[in-house]
Amino acid sequence: MASYHFSVKCGNYNGRKTSATNHLNYINRDGKFKNIDKNNNEKQINECVYKENFLPAWAEGSAKNFWSSAEKYERANACVYKELEFNLVNELPLKENLKIINNLLKIEPMNKFYYSLAVHDKQKSAITGTRNLHCHLMFCERENDGIERDAKTFFKRYNAKNPASGGAKKSIMLNDRKIGKETIKKLRDNYANIVNDILKENNIKETISSKTLKEQREEAIKKGDLLKAKILDREPEKHLGRKLVKDVNLRKDIQEIRILNKKITNMLSKSDFKEKNDIPRYTALQVDNILKNFSQELATNMNKLQKDLEKMYPEVISEERAKIMAIDIATKGKYKIFRELASKIDKSNSDDINKQYAINANKLKKEIVSYLDKPEVKIYVNKIVNNILEKNLPIKNNYNKLNSNLNKMRLQLHTIGKLRKATGTQIKLDKGKNIKYEVKQENSLSTGDASYNEANNYNNAKILAEAFAGNYSLGALVAKIVDDKYDEFRDNITSNKADGLSQETDSALSL
């Protein structure tokens, strides 16, 4: 089964006593790591099934030369190497798994670095006892810029004015406080996408996700996939290092957690736990989450649209601006010169220079007015104005359309805010009671189309929230269900048979 594990580690020789050459031996299973199980027949030998290096010319094809030079010449307390450690797919042959590695090495910033990598094929994991196929990818953050240097020069400080005389530049992609976080997130996302593409190519339906369990659960709730949300409602499992793996009690705890999670997954997948008739059902909290996620998405889109409109605004030409442009064209720039002169005139100042500005401006004004009074010139100016406005019309129409959309989104966001107040009241009323709500209409059934279902879940949530707000016209559309017995109260809500639980909430539902 494909599983997600992708970590970024830093090796600091002086600061953390983590030797790059020692780690190279570890991932290649060389030196003292060659037969680490020599005295323990239960452990596997020859775990390293593939090795590869990409090195500068001065290393002469030797990874040991490269990494020992890094330790020798890199500045004190520098991060001598970084390492990506990530899972591969047990069900696929090595050739297909190498595609995952090669595709990862093609993306930025990995395509800029020298590296050493090794693939380990552990037939028996220390925790689960199952196969564990994974990759260790050591890389140097000094970028490959195509300049030939010797080992000592390569690790010198970068010289921006004369790159050839200094060392190779250290990438900020993984070190900068802000950019580093974004880079790691993109790498994790890219890794998941690459693995999923390879799985799809090999007709494996299973996928992996770089998102946290919490993010995946919220996404499932938003889409109305309550079964998946239940499966994802668990604590994330921590990845164990070599030292923690030796802790027998810790290993035992994790094994028990994995067995329990598997049981829960199997149990929830049974038909008895599926929602009745596959009709989406929501708690008041889930309704609020759907509305909340939609409003957050709406606010993000509004912010982007607002910025787009601000950028577009200078390109929208008004009739007044078109007329100014036309007069400038008709007078061959004289009107522009007049405006510039007029802006320099200070009415409170009577010095000679200011008087000269005023004289020149008045003289030019009379000349322009006289010229523009001619009938043929008026026709010419109007023609230019019309041409400008006609050419600008698509931009203006698009601006008006986007601005109208922005106003609609503002109104929609305001409406959602009011609905969430009603939903918040319902959450308090339902606290401690396992109640779900269902919209009784044909289009609430699943179609299998993700985008349609996402919009449909929002529509259902909106209807339920309006019912919570006391909209009597929606009462006939809403059913209330006790989740453990699937008892429907809609038909007997006003009869004496209705139990105390339904009586406590009927006023809020307005049924």
C-alpha positions in Angstrom: 0.0 0.0 0.0 1.4 3.4 -1.0 1.9 5.7 2.1 3.1 9.3 2.5 6.4 10.1 4.1 8.5 13.0 3.0 11.0 14.7 5.3 13.7 17.4 4.9 16.8 17.1 7.1 19.9 19.2 7.7 23.4 17.8 8.3 25.7 20.2 10.1 29.2 18.7 10.6 30.6 21.1 13.2 27.4 22.2 14.9 25.6 18.8 15.2 28.6 16.4 14.7 26.8 14.9 11.8 29.5 13.9 9.3 28.5 14.1 5.6 30.9 11.2 4.7 29.6 9.2 7.6 26.1 9.7 6.4 27.1 8.9 2.8 28.4 5.5 4.1 25.2 5.0 6.0 22.9 5.5 3.0 25.2 3.5 0.7 25.7 0.8 3.4 29.5 1.2 3.1 32.2 1.3 5.7 31.1 0.3 9.2 27.5 0.2 7.8 28.2 -2.5 5.2 27.1 -5.4 7.3 25.3 -3.7 10.2 23.5 -7.0 10.9 26.7 -9.1 11.0 26.0 -10.3 14.5 22.2 -10.4 14.2 20.9 -13.0 11.7 17.3 -11.6 12.0 18.3 -8.4 10.2 18.5 -8.0 6.5 21.8 -7.4 4.6 22.2 -5.6 1.3 19.3 -3.2 1.9 20.8 -0.7 -0.5 19.5 -1.7 -4.0 20.4 1.4 -6.0 22.9 4.3 -5.9 23.4 7.4 -8.0 25.5 10.5 -7.8 25.6 13.9 -9.7 28.9 15.6 -9.0 31.1 18.4 -10.3 34.1 17.6 -12.4 36.6 18.3 -9.6 35.1 15.4 -7.6 36.3 13.0 -10.3 33.2 10.8 -10.0 33.8 10.1 -6.3 31.0 11.0 -3.9 33.4 10.5 -1.0 35.7 13.2 -2.5 32.8 15.6 -2.9 31.4 15.3 0.7 34.8 15.1 2.4 35.7 18.4 0.6 32.4 19.9 1.8 33.3 19.1 5.4 36.8 20.4 4.9 36.1 23.7 3.1 32.5 24.7 4.0 32.4 27.5 6.6 32.1 26.6 10.3 28.6 25.7 11.5 27.3 25.6 7.9 24.7 23.0 6.9 27.1 20.8 4.9 24.3 18.8 3.3 20.5 18.6 3.3 18.6 15.3 2.8 15.2 14.4 1.5 13.9 11.1 2.8 10.8 9.8 1.2 8.8 6.6 0.7 8.6 4.7 -2.6 5.8 2.3 -3.7 6.2 -1.3 -2.6 3.9 -2.6 -5.2 5.9 -1.2 -8.1 9.3 -2.5 -9.6 12.5 -0.5 -9.1 12.3 0.9 -12.6 8.9 2.6 -11.9 10.1 3.9 -8.5 13.1 5.5 -10.2 10.7 7.5 -12.3 9.4 9.1 -9.0 13.0 10.0 -8.0 13.9 11.3 -11.5 10.8 13.4 -11.8 11.4 14.9 -8.3 15.0 15.8 -9.4 13.6 17.8 -12.4 11.7 20.3 -10.4 13.0 23.5 -8.8 15.2 23.8 -6.8 16.3 20.2 -6.9 17.4 20.6 -10.5 20.1 23.0 -9.4 22.0 20.8 -6.9 24.7 18.1 -6.8 23.6 15.0 -5.0 24.1 11.4 -3.8 21.1 9.2 -3.5 20.4 5.6 -2.4 17.3 3.4 -2.5 16.8 1.1 0.5 14.6 -1.9 0.3 13.9 -3.1 3.8 12.0 -6.4 3.6 11.0 -6.2 7.2 10.3 -2.8 8.8 11.3 -2.5 12.5 7.7 -1.4 13.4 5.3 -3.2 11.1 7.4 -6.1 10.0 6.4 -5.3 6.4 8.4 -4.1 3.4 9.7 -0.5 3.5 11.0 0.8 0.2 12.4 4.4 0.5 14.9 6.8 -0.8 17.7 8.9 0.9 18.7 11.9 -1.3 21.7 13.9 0.1 22.3 17.2 -1.7 24.5 20.3 -1.6 22.7 23.6 -1.6 25.4 25.3 -3.6 23.9 25.8 -7.1 25.4 24.3 -10.2 26.0 27.4 -12.3 28.2 25.7 -15.0 31.4 27.5 -13.8 34.4 25.1 -13.4 36.1 25.5 -10.0 38.4 23.4 -7.8 37.2 21.9 -4.6 38.4 24.7 -2.3 37.0 27.5 -4.5 33.7 25.7 -4.9 32.9 26.1 -1.2 34.2 29.7 -0.9 31.8 32.7 -0.3 29.9 33.6 -3.5 31.3 36.7 -5.4 28.3 38.5 -7.0 30.6 40.8 -9.1 32.8 38.1 -10.4 31.2 34.7 -9.8 34.1 32.7 -11.3 36.5 34.0 -8.7 34.2 33.0 -5.8 32.4 30.0 -4.6 29.1 28.5 -6.0 26.1 30.5 -4.8 24.1 29.0 -1.9 20.4 28.7 -2.8 18.0 30.5 -0.5 15.1 28.3 -1.6 15.3 26.1 1.4 16.9 28.5 3.9 15.0 31.8 3.7 12.5 32.0 6.6 9.5 32.7 4.3 10.7 31.2 1.0 12.0 28.0 2.7 8.6 27.1 4.1 6.9 27.7 0.7 9.6 25.6 -1.1 9.2 22.7 1.3 5.5 22.8 1.0 5.8 22.8 -2.8 8.3 19.9 -2.7 5.9 17.9 -0.5 3.0 18.6 -2.8 5.0 17.8 -5.9 6.2 14.5 -4.4 2.5 13.5 -3.8 1.5 14.5 -7.3 4.4 12.6 -8.9 3.6 9.4 -6.9 -0.1 9.7 -7.8 0.8 10.1 -11.5 3.0 6.9 -11.4 0.3 5.0 -9.5 -2.3 6.0 -12.1 0.1 5.0 -15.0 0.3 1.6 -13.4 -3.5 1.3 -12.9 -3.3 1.5 -9.1 -6.4 3.4 -7.8 -4.9 4.2 -4.5 -3.5 7.8 -4.0 -1.5 9.6 -1.3 -1.8 13.2 0.0 0.6 15.8 1.3 -2.1 17.4 3.3 -2.4 16.8 7.1 -5.1 14.5 8.4 -6.9 17.6 9.7 -6.8 19.3 6.3 -8.0 16.1 4.6 -10.9 15.8 7.1 -12.0 19.4 6.6 -11.9 18.9 2.9 -14.0 15.7 3.2 -16.6 17.5 5.4 -16.7 20.3 2.9 -17.5 17.8 0.1 -20.0 16.0 2.2 -17.9 12.8 2.3 -18.8 12.0 6.0 -17.5 8.4 5.8 -14.0 9.6 4.7 -14.2 12.3 7.4 -14.8 9.7 10.1 -11.8 7.6 8.8 -9.6 10.7 8.9 -10.7 11.7 12.4 -7.6 10.4 14.2 -4.2 11.6 15.6 -1.4 11.7 13.1 1.4 9.1 13.6 4.9 10.4 14.3 7.8 9.1 12.2 10.4 7.4 14.3 14.1 7.9 13.9 16.7 5.1 14.4 17.0 5.7 18.1 13.3 5.7 18.8 12.8 2.5 16.8 14.8 0.7 19.4 12.2 1.6 22.1 10.2 -1.7 22.3 7.3 -0.2 24.2 7.0 2.7 21.7 7.0 0.3 18.8 4.4 -1.8 20.5 2.1 1.3 21.0 2.4 2.3 17.4 1.7 -1.2 16.2 -1.5 -1.2 18.3 -2.5 2.2 16.9 -2.1 1.0 13.4 -4.1 -2.1 14.0 -6.9 0.0 15.6 -6.9 2.5 12.7 -7.2 -0.4 10.3 -10.1 -1.9 12.2 -11.9 1.5 12.3 -11.4 1.9 8.6 -12.7 -1.6 7.8 -15.7 -1.1 10.2 -16.6 2.3 8.7 -16.4 0.9 5.2 -19.1 -1.7 5.9 -22.5 -0.9 4.5 -24.0 -0.7 8.0 -22.1 2.5 8.6 -22.9 4.2 5.2 -25.3 7.0 5.2 -28.9 5.8 4.6 -29.8 5.9 0.9 -26.4 7.7 0.3 -28.2 11.0 0.9 -25.9 13.6 2.5 -26.6 14.2 6.2 -25.0 16.9 8.2 -24.7 17.9 11.9 -25.1 21.6 12.6 -21.4 21.8 13.1 -20.7 20.3 9.6 -23.2 22.8 8.1 -21.2 25.6 9.8 -17.9 24.1 8.5 -19.2 24.0 4.9 -20.4 27.6 5.1 -17.1 28.7 6.8 -14.9 27.0 4.2 -17.0 28.5 1.4 -16.8 32.0 3.0 -13.0 31.7 3.4 -12.7 30.6 -0.3 -15.1 33.5 -1.3 -13.0 36.0 0.7 -9.8 34.8 -1.0 -11.4 35.1 -4.4 -12.7 38.6 -3.6 -9.3 39.7 -2.5 -7.8 38.5 -5.8 -10.6 40.1 -7.8 -10.1 43.4 -6.0 -6.4 43.4 -6.9 -7.2 42.5 -10.5 -9.7 45.4 -10.7 -7.1 47.8 -9.2 -4.6 46.8 -11.9 -7.3 47.1 -14.6 -8.7 50.4 -13.6 -6.0 52.6 -15.2 -6.7 50.9 -18.5 -10.4 51.9 -18.4 -10.8 55.1 -20.4 -13.7 57.5 -19.4 -15.3 59.8 -22.0 -13.6 62.8 -20.4 -10.2 61.2 -20.6 -10.9 60.1 -24.2 -11.6 63.7 -25.1 -8.4 64.9 -23.5 -6.5 62.3 -25.5 -8.3 63.3 -28.7 -7.5 67.0 -28.3 -3.9 66.1 -27.7 -3.8 64.2 -30.9 -5.7 66.9 -32.9 -3.5 69.7 -31.6 -0.3 67.6 -32.1 0.6 67.9 -28.4 -0.1 71.6 -27.9 -2.9 70.9 -25.5 -0.6 68.8 -23.3 2.0 71.6 -23.3 -0.8 74.1 -22.3 -1.8 71.8 -19.3 1.9 71.6 -18.2 2.2 75.4 -18.4 -1.0 76.0 -16.5 0.2 73.7 -13.7 3.2 75.8 -13.2 1.3 79.1 -12.8 1.2 80.3 -9.2 -1.6 83.0 -8.9 -0.2 84.3 -5.6 3.2 84.9 -7.2 3.9 88.0 -9.3 7.5 87.5 -10.3 8.6 87.8 -14.0 9.0 84.0 -14.6 5.4 83.4 -13.3 4.1 86.2 -15.5 5.8 84.8 -18.5 4.2 81.3 -17.7 0.8 83.0 -17.6 1.4 85.0 -20.9 2.5 81.8 -22.7 -0.4 79.8 -21.4 -3.0 82.4 -22.4 -1.5 82.7 -25.9 -1.5 79.0 -26.3 -5.0 78.7 -25.0 -6.4 81.2 -27.5 -4.6 79.3 -30.3 -6.1 76.0 -29.2 -9.7 77.3 -28.6 -9.6 79.0 -32.0 -8.5 75.8 -33.7 -11.1 73.6 -31.9 -13.9 76.0 -32.8 -13.6 75.0 -36.5 -16.5 72.7 -37.5 -14.2 70.2 -39.3 -11.9 70.0 -36.3 -14.9 69.3 -34.0 -15.9 66.5 -36.3 -12.3 65.2 -36.3 -12.0 65.3 -32.5 -15.4 63.5 -32.0 -14.2 60.8 -34.4 -11.0 60.3 -32.4 -13.0 60.1 -29.1 -15.4 57.5 -30.6 -12.5 55.4 -31.9 -10.8 55.5 -28.5 -13.9 54.6 -26.6 -14.8 51.8 -29.1 -11.3 50.2 -28.8 -11.5 50.5 -25.0 -15.1 49.1 -24.8 -14.1 45.4 -24.3 -11.8 46.4 -21.4 -14.5 48.6 -19.9 -17.2 45.9 -20.2 -14.9 43.3 -18.6 -14.1 45.8 -15.8 -17.8 46.4 -15.2 -18.6 42.7 -15.3 -15.9 41.9 -12.7 -16.9 44.8 -10.5 -20.5 43.5 -10.6 -19.3 40.0 -9.7 -17.4 41.5 -6.7 -20.5 43.3 -5.5 -22.5 40.0 -5.7 -19.7 38.2 -3.8 -19.8 40.9 -1.1 -23.6 40.4 -0.7 -23.1 36.6 -0.7 -20.5 36.9 2.0 -22.8 39.1 4.1 -25.6 36.5 3.7 -23.3 33.6 4.8 -22.3 35.6 7.9 -26.0 36.0 8.9 -26.6 32.3 8.3 -23.7 31.2 10.4 -25.2 33.1 13.3 -28.3 30.9 13.1 -26.1 27.8 12.6 -24.1 28.7 15.7 -27.3 28.9 17.7 -28.3 25.4 16.4 -24.8 24.0 17.4 -25.5 25.1 21.0 -29.0 23.6 20.9 -27.6 20.2 19.6 -24.6 20.0 21.9 -24.4 16.5 23.3 -27.1 15.2 21.0 -26.2 13.0 18.0 -28.5 14.8 15.5 -28.1 15.1 11.8 -30.2 17.0 9.2 -31.1 16.1 5.7 -32.4 18.1 2.8 -35.3 16.2 1.1 -35.0 17.0 -2.5 -33.8 15.2 -5.6 -30.7 17.2 -6.3 -29.3 16.3 -2.8 -28.4 12.9 -4.2 -24.7 12.2 -5.1 -23.9 12.5 -8.8 -20.2 11.3 -8.5 -19.0 14.6 -9.9 -16.8 16.3 -7.4 -17.3 19.9 -8.5 -21.1 19.4 -8.7 -21.2 17.7 -5.3 -19.1 20.5 -3.7 -21.6 23.1 -4.9 -24.5 20.9 -3.9 -23.2 20.5 -0.4 -23.0 24.3 -0.1 -26.6 24.6 -1.4 -27.8 22.0 1.1 -25.9 23.7 3.9 -27.5 27.0 2.9 -31.0 25.5 3.0 -30.3 24.0 6.4 -28.9 27.2 7.8 -32.0 29.1 6.6 -34.1 26.5 8.3 -32.1 27.1 11.5 -32.8 30.8 11.0 -36.5 30.2 11.1 -37.5 30.2 7.4 -40.9 28.4 7.6 -41.1 27.8 3.8 -38.1 25.4 4.0 -39.6 23.3 6.8 -41.0 20.7 4.4 -37.5 20.2 2.8 -35.7 19.3 6.0 -35.7 16.0 8.0 -34.1 15.5 11.4 -32.4 12.2 12.1 -31.0 10.5 15.2 -27.8 9.1 13.8 -27.5 5.8 15.8 -31.0 4.4 14.9 -31.7 6.4 11.8 -35.1 7.4 13.2 -36.8 10.1 11.0 -38.8 12.7 12.9 -40.2 14.6 10.0 -43.5 12.7 9.8 -44.3 12.6 13.5 -42.8 15.9 14.6 -46.1 17.4 15.6 -47.7 14.2 17.0 -47.7 12.8 20.6 -45.3 10.0 19.5 -42.4 12.5 19.0 -39.8 12.0 21.6 -38.3 14.6 23.9 -35.2 15.0 21.7 -37.3 16.2 18.7 -39.4 18.5 20.8 -36.3 20.3 22.0 -35.2 21.3 18.5 -38.4 21.6 16.4 -38.8 25.3 17.1 -35.2 25.9 16.0 -35.9 23.9 12.8 -39.2 25.7 12.2 -40.8 22.4 11.2 
